[in-house]
Amino acid sequence: MNPIANPFSPGAGAPPPELVGRDSVLEQVKVLFGRVQKHRPEKSIIMTGLRGVGKTVLLNEMERIADSYSFKSLHIEAHGGKPLGVLLAPHLRTLLFEINRLADAGDKARRGLAVLKGFVGAIRLKAGDIELGLDIDSEIGTADSGDLEVDLPSLFVVVAEAAKERNVCLSIFIDEIQYLKHDELSALVMAMHKIQQRGLPLVLVAGGLPILTGLIGESKSYAERLFSFPDIGALSESDANKALQDPVQEEGVRFDKAALKEIFRLTQGYPYFLQEWGYQAWNRAESSPIELSVIQDASKLVLQRLDENFFRVRFDRLTPTEKKFLRTMAELGSGSQRTSRIADSLGVEIGSIGPVRAKLIHKGMVFSPSFGELAFTVPLFDEYMKRIMPEFPVVEE
């Protein structure tokens, strides 16, 4: 097939040709925007799911929807390199300037800029150099204490009040939210609590790994009353088939049933993997329909690409001890594993695996779906561990 006409687009956050199987969560976010626009309370949304299920794609689509509802949005990606306040400040500055430029803008937007300058000044003392170019005197005594759990709620309230004065709604999108530190997550929950208490037009839409619900619950017990936590999982077989078949049919091509069944078996319905197999199958096929033999031929190249990129970047961040731990999990089989079984397979006491378990959770490699269990955050990573470490580490007696 002509590679230029290939409809598939494997890549982190790259929009697929067909966004299928996500109608429910997209409708949920439309309800959120619509109700807030009408000054009615509604829970903000924090999506959770494994790597490769399309959370970033959904966040981008939800931002587009927010735009259609005339929300003013900011979008950040959390990571360990910058504190939350440093990530937010430049975007809040932009939002406040946009509000301030509106016709007949009142004093609250200018006050928001003054408070933001004080907030940044407090951050500078902790996080180092950060400049926003605000030619305005800071407001003393509001959001400038240096304690994020005190300052962020105050800052959000001031920004949202400025938006409300101009009949504007705001949306904050945060990707990879699980990378926020405990105090940052706590401050964010407190800020959204204050926003909801005051009925202000600001919503949070975020995405992260399944560990999020536990992290947020630990930070503030009332978080479950502030947020909805839709689980973004693999696609059903019918939705996976639609995600593959509809794009190629627009190009006058189709997959035969056996080919679709094999792709679903190999990918388990995970959207990123569907894009990879679809992409390579298209490039390998010579004519329509795309048959089972094409999928079998393409699979070796797909696995090689995944091993060298998607999986390898995560594997290379692991210590030898962490690799041994994950290889042991893989040997025990797919799905979640009891920590007691992992410890037994490693030949150690269950209490001794706590530190490596904590490090792997912090690195976003595993999560605890229920008490005493661990599972991979990356789909098919158990199979990769067996390929990259074919020799299972034998426990020495």
C-alpha positions as CSV (number, residue, x, y, z in Angstrom):
1,M,0.0,0.0,0.0
2,N,1.0,3.6,-0.5
3,P,2.7,4.6,2.8
4,I,1.8,8.2,2.3
5,A,-1.9,7.3,2.4
6,N,-1.4,5.2,5.6
7,P,-4.2,6.3,7.9
8,F,-2.6,5.1,11.2
9,S,-0.5,7.3,13.4
10,P,1.4,5.5,16.2
11,G,3.0,8.0,18.6
12,A,2.6,9.4,22.1
13,G,-0.5,11.6,22.0
14,A,-0.9,11.4,18.2
15,P,-4.6,11.5,17.4
16,P,-5.9,8.2,15.9
17,P,-7.9,8.4,12.7
18,E,-10.9,7.0,14.7
19,L,-11.5,7.9,18.4
20,V,-13.8,5.0,19.2
21,G,-15.0,3.5,22.4
22,R,-14.7,6.7,24.4
23,D,-18.2,8.2,23.9
24,S,-19.1,7.9,27.6
25,V,-16.1,9.9,29.0
26,L,-16.4,12.5,26.2
27,E,-20.1,12.9,27.0
28,Q,-19.1,13.2,30.7
29,V,-16.8,16.1,30.0
30,K,-19.4,17.9,27.8
31,V,-21.8,17.7,30.8
32,L,-19.1,19.2,33.0
33,F,-18.5,22.1,30.7
34,G,-22.2,22.7,30.0
35,R,-23.2,22.7,33.7
36,V,-20.3,25.0,34.8
37,Q,-21.2,27.3,31.9
38,K,-24.7,27.5,33.4
39,H,-23.3,28.2,36.9
40,R,-24.2,24.7,38.2
41,P,-21.8,22.6,40.2
42,E,-20.3,19.5,38.7
43,K,-17.3,17.2,39.6
44,S,-14.1,17.8,37.8
45,I,-12.6,14.8,35.9
46,I,-9.4,12.8,36.5
47,M,-9.0,9.9,34.1
48,T,-6.9,6.9,35.0
49,G,-5.5,4.2,32.9
50,L,-2.5,2.2,31.8
51,R,0.1,3.4,29.4
52,G,-1.0,3.4,25.8
53,V,-4.8,3.6,26.4
54,G,-5.0,7.1,24.9
55,K,-5.3,9.4,27.9
56,T,-3.3,12.1,26.2
57,V,-5.3,11.9,23.1
58,L,-8.5,12.2,25.2
59,L,-7.1,15.2,27.0
60,N,-6.4,16.9,23.7
61,E,-9.9,16.1,22.4
62,M,-11.4,17.4,25.7
63,E,-9.5,20.7,25.3
64,R,-10.9,21.0,21.8
65,I,-14.4,20.5,23.3
66,A,-13.7,23.1,26.0
67,D,-12.8,25.5,23.2
68,S,-16.1,24.8,21.5
69,Y,-17.8,25.8,24.8
70,S,-15.8,29.0,24.8
71,F,-13.7,28.0,27.8
72,K,-10.3,29.5,28.2
73,S,-7.9,26.7,28.9
74,L,-4.3,26.0,30.0
75,H,-2.6,22.6,29.4
76,I,0.5,21.4,31.3
77,E,2.3,18.1,31.6
78,A,3.5,17.2,35.1
79,H,7.0,15.9,35.5
80,G,9.7,15.7,38.1
81,G,11.8,18.5,36.6
82,K,9.6,21.5,37.6
83,P,7.3,22.2,40.5
84,L,3.6,22.6,39.9
85,G,3.6,26.3,40.6
86,V,6.4,26.9,38.1
87,L,4.4,25.0,35.4
88,L,1.2,26.8,36.1
89,A,2.4,30.4,36.5
90,P,3.2,31.3,32.9
91,H,-0.2,29.9,31.7
92,L,-2.1,31.7,34.4
93,R,-0.4,34.9,33.4
94,T,-1.6,34.4,29.8
95,L,-5.1,33.7,30.9
96,L,-5.3,36.8,33.1
97,F,-3.9,39.0,30.3
98,E,-6.6,37.6,28.0
99,I,-9.3,38.3,30.5
100,N,-7.8,41.8,31.1
101,R,-8.0,42.6,27.4
102,L,-11.7,41.9,27.3
103,A,-14.0,44.9,26.8
104,D,-14.9,46.6,30.0
105,A,-12.7,44.3,32.0
106,G,-13.0,45.1,35.7
107,D,-10.4,45.3,38.5
108,K,-10.3,41.6,39.3
109,A,-8.2,40.6,36.3
110,R,-5.6,43.2,37.3
111,R,-5.8,42.1,40.9
112,G,-5.2,38.5,39.7
113,L,-2.0,39.6,38.0
114,A,-0.9,41.3,41.2
115,V,-1.6,38.2,43.2
116,L,0.2,36.1,40.6
117,K,3.3,38.2,40.9
118,G,3.3,37.7,44.7
119,F,2.8,33.9,44.2
120,V,5.7,33.8,41.7
121,G,7.9,35.8,44.2
122,A,7.2,33.1,46.8
123,I,8.0,30.3,44.4
124,R,11.3,32.0,43.4
125,L,12.5,31.7,47.0
126,K,12.1,27.9,46.8
127,A,12.4,27.0,43.1
128,G,15.0,29.4,41.9
129,D,14.8,31.8,39.0
130,I,11.4,32.3,37.4
131,E,10.4,35.5,35.7
132,L,7.1,36.4,34.2
133,G,7.6,40.0,33.2
134,L,4.7,41.5,35.2
135,D,5.0,45.3,35.3
136,I,2.7,45.6,38.3
137,D,3.1,45.7,42.0
138,S,2.4,42.4,43.8
139,E,-0.5,42.2,46.3
140,I,0.9,41.6,49.7
141,G,-0.6,39.0,51.9
142,T,-2.5,36.9,49.3
143,A,-1.0,33.6,47.9
144,D,2.6,34.7,48.8
145,S,3.3,32.8,52.0
146,G,5.5,30.1,50.2
147,D,3.2,27.3,51.5
148,L,1.6,25.8,48.4
149,E,-1.4,24.4,50.3
150,V,-2.2,27.9,51.4
151,D,-1.2,29.8,48.3
152,L,-2.6,27.7,45.4
153,P,-6.2,27.8,46.6
154,S,-6.0,31.6,47.1
155,L,-4.5,32.0,43.6
156,F,-7.1,29.8,41.9
157,V,-9.9,31.7,43.7
158,V,-8.6,35.1,42.5
159,V,-8.1,33.9,38.9
160,A,-11.6,32.3,38.8
161,E,-13.2,35.5,40.3
162,A,-11.6,37.5,37.5
163,A,-13.0,35.0,35.0
164,K,-16.5,35.2,36.6
165,E,-16.4,39.0,36.5
166,R,-16.2,38.8,32.7
167,N,-18.5,35.8,32.4
168,V,-15.7,33.5,31.3
169,C,-15.1,29.9,32.2
170,L,-11.7,28.3,32.7
171,S,-10.4,24.8,32.3
172,I,-7.0,23.4,33.5
173,F,-5.7,20.3,31.8
174,I,-2.9,18.3,33.4
175,D,-1.3,15.3,31.8
176,E,0.7,12.7,33.8
177,I,-0.7,14.1,37.0
178,Q,0.7,11.2,39.0
179,Y,4.1,12.9,38.9
180,L,3.0,15.7,41.1
181,K,4.5,15.6,44.6
182,H,2.3,14.8,47.6
183,D,2.1,18.4,48.7
184,E,1.4,19.6,45.2
185,L,-1.4,17.1,44.7
186,S,-2.8,18.1,48.1
187,A,-2.7,21.8,47.2
188,L,-4.4,21.1,43.9
189,V,-7.2,19.2,45.6
190,M,-7.6,22.0,48.2
191,A,-7.7,24.6,45.5
192,M,-10.5,22.7,43.6
193,H,-12.3,22.3,46.9
194,K,-12.3,26.0,47.4
195,I,-13.4,26.6,43.8
196,Q,-16.4,24.3,44.2
197,Q,-17.4,25.8,47.6
198,R,-17.5,29.2,46.0
199,G,-19.3,28.1,42.8
200,L,-16.5,29.6,40.6
201,P,-16.2,28.8,36.9
202,L,-13.0,26.8,36.9
203,V,-12.7,23.0,36.2
204,L,-9.8,20.5,36.3
205,V,-9.5,17.8,33.7
206,A,-6.5,15.5,34.2
207,G,-5.1,12.1,33.3
208,G,-2.6,9.7,34.9
209,L,-1.8,6.2,35.9
210,P,-4.1,4.0,38.0
211,I,-2.1,4.9,41.2
212,L,-3.8,8.3,41.1
213,T,-7.0,7.4,42.9
214,G,-4.9,6.2,45.9
215,L,-2.6,9.1,45.8
216,I,-5.4,11.6,45.7
217,G,-7.4,9.8,48.4
218,E,-4.3,9.9,50.6
219,S,-3.8,13.6,50.1
220,K,-7.4,14.6,51.0
221,S,-10.2,12.3,52.2
222,Y,-12.9,14.5,50.5
223,A,-11.3,14.2,47.1
224,E,-13.8,11.6,46.0
225,R,-16.6,14.1,46.3
226,L,-14.7,16.6,44.1
227,F,-13.7,14.4,41.2
228,S,-15.0,11.7,38.9
229,F,-12.4,9.1,38.1
230,P,-13.3,7.4,34.8
231,D,-11.2,4.4,34.1
232,I,-9.8,4.4,30.5
233,G,-9.1,0.8,29.6
234,A,-8.5,-1.3,26.5
235,L,-11.1,-1.3,23.7
236,S,-13.6,-4.1,23.3
237,E,-13.0,-6.3,20.2
238,S,-15.8,-4.6,18.3
239,D,-14.4,-1.2,19.0
240,A,-10.9,-2.3,18.2
241,N,-12.1,-3.7,14.9
242,K,-13.8,-0.3,14.2
243,A,-10.7,1.6,15.0
244,L,-8.8,-0.5,12.4
245,Q,-11.5,-1.0,9.7
246,D,-13.1,2.4,9.4
247,P,-9.9,4.4,8.6
248,V,-8.7,1.9,5.9
249,Q,-12.2,1.7,4.3
250,E,-12.0,5.5,3.7
251,E,-9.0,4.6,1.5
252,G,-10.9,1.8,-0.3
253,V,-9.2,-0.9,1.7
254,R,-10.3,-3.4,4.3
255,F,-9.0,-6.0,6.8
256,D,-10.4,-9.5,6.6
257,K,-11.9,-11.0,9.7
258,A,-9.0,-13.3,10.5
259,A,-6.5,-10.4,10.3
260,L,-8.7,-8.3,12.7
261,K,-9.0,-11.2,15.1
262,E,-5.2,-11.7,15.1
263,I,-4.5,-8.0,15.7
264,F,-6.9,-8.0,18.7
265,R,-5.2,-11.1,20.1
266,L,-1.8,-9.5,19.9
267,T,-2.8,-6.1,21.1
268,Q,-5.4,-7.0,23.7
269,G,-7.3,-4.0,22.4
270,Y,-4.8,-1.3,23.6
271,P,-5.1,1.7,21.3
272,Y,-1.4,2.5,21.0
273,F,-0.7,-1.1,19.9
274,L,-3.6,-1.1,17.5
275,Q,-2.1,1.9,15.8
276,E,1.3,0.2,15.6
277,W,0.0,-3.0,14.1
278,G,-2.4,-1.1,11.7
279,Y,0.5,1.1,10.6
280,Q,2.9,-1.8,9.8
281,A,0.1,-4.0,8.3
282,W,-0.8,-1.2,5.8
283,N,2.8,-0.7,4.8
284,R,3.4,-4.5,4.3
285,A,0.1,-5.2,2.4
286,E,0.2,-5.2,-1.3
287,S,-3.5,-5.2,-1.9
288,S,-6.9,-5.3,-0.3
289,P,-8.1,-7.1,1.8
290,I,-5.3,-7.1,4.3
291,E,-5.0,-10.8,5.3
292,L,-3.8,-12.8,8.3
293,S,-0.5,-13.6,6.6
294,V,0.3,-9.8,6.4
295,I,-0.3,-9.4,10.1
296,Q,1.9,-12.4,10.9
297,D,4.6,-11.0,8.7
298,A,4.3,-7.5,10.2
299,S,4.3,-8.7,13.8
300,K,8.0,-9.3,14.0
301,L,8.8,-5.7,12.9
302,V,6.1,-4.3,15.3
303,L,7.5,-6.1,18.3
304,Q,11.0,-4.9,17.3
305,R,9.8,-1.3,17.1
306,L,8.0,-1.6,20.5
307,D,11.0,-3.3,22.1
308,E,13.4,-0.6,20.9
309,N,11.2,2.4,21.7
310,F,8.0,2.0,23.8
311,F,9.3,-0.6,26.1
312,R,13.1,0.0,26.1
313,V,12.9,3.6,27.4
314,R,11.2,2.4,30.5
315,F,13.4,-0.7,31.0
316,D,16.6,1.5,30.8
317,R,15.4,3.5,33.8
318,L,15.4,0.5,36.0
319,T,18.1,-0.7,38.4
320,P,19.3,-4.3,38.3
321,T,17.2,-5.0,41.4
322,E,14.1,-3.5,39.9
323,K,14.6,-5.5,36.7
324,K,14.9,-8.7,38.7
325,F,11.7,-7.8,40.5
326,L,9.7,-7.1,37.3
327,R,11.1,-10.2,35.6
328,T,9.8,-12.2,38.6
329,M,6.4,-10.6,38.2
330,A,6.4,-11.5,34.5
331,E,7.3,-15.1,35.2
332,L,4.3,-15.4,37.5
333,G,2.0,-14.6,34.6
334,S,-0.2,-11.8,33.2
335,G,-2.4,-9.7,35.3
336,S,-2.0,-8.6,38.9
337,Q,0.2,-10.7,41.3
338,R,0.1,-11.1,45.1
339,T,3.2,-9.4,46.7
340,S,3.5,-12.5,48.8
341,R,4.0,-14.7,45.7
342,I,6.5,-12.2,44.3
343,A,8.5,-12.3,47.6
344,D,8.4,-16.1,47.6
345,S,9.6,-16.3,44.0
346,L,12.5,-13.9,44.9
347,G,13.3,-16.0,47.9
348,V,13.0,-13.1,50.4
349,E,10.7,-12.0,53.2
350,I,7.7,-10.0,52.1
351,G,8.7,-7.1,54.3
352,S,12.0,-6.7,52.5
353,I,10.5,-5.9,49.1
354,G,8.8,-2.7,50.3
355,P,11.6,-0.3,49.2
356,V,11.9,-1.7,45.6
357,R,8.1,-1.8,45.3
358,A,7.9,1.8,46.4
359,K,10.5,2.8,43.8
360,L,8.8,1.0,41.0
361,I,5.5,2.7,41.9
362,H,7.2,6.1,42.0
363,K,8.7,5.4,38.5
364,G,5.2,4.6,37.2
365,M,6.1,1.0,36.4
366,V,3.7,-0.8,38.7
367,F,0.5,0.0,40.6
368,S,-1.6,-1.7,43.3
369,P,-5.0,-2.5,41.9
370,S,-6.0,-3.9,45.3
371,F,-4.5,-4.4,48.7
372,G,-1.5,-6.8,48.6
373,E,-1.4,-6.9,44.8
374,L,0.8,-5.4,42.1
375,A,0.3,-5.1,38.3
376,F,2.3,-3.5,35.4
377,T,1.2,0.0,34.3
378,V,2.5,-0.8,30.8
379,P,0.4,-3.3,28.8
380,L,2.3,-6.3,27.5
381,F,5.3,-5.4,29.6
382,D,5.4,-8.9,31.1
383,E,6.0,-10.4,27.6
384,Y,8.7,-7.8,27.0
385,M,10.5,-8.7,30.2
386,K,10.6,-12.3,29.1
387,R,12.1,-11.3,25.7
388,I,14.7,-8.9,27.1
389,M,15.6,-11.2,30.0
390,P,15.0,-14.7,28.7
391,E,16.8,-16.3,31.6
392,F,14.7,-16.2,34.7
393,P,16.9,-15.3,37.7
394,V,17.0,-18.5,39.8
395,V,16.8,-18.0,43.6
396,E,19.9,-19.3,45.3
397,E,19.2,-21.7,48.2
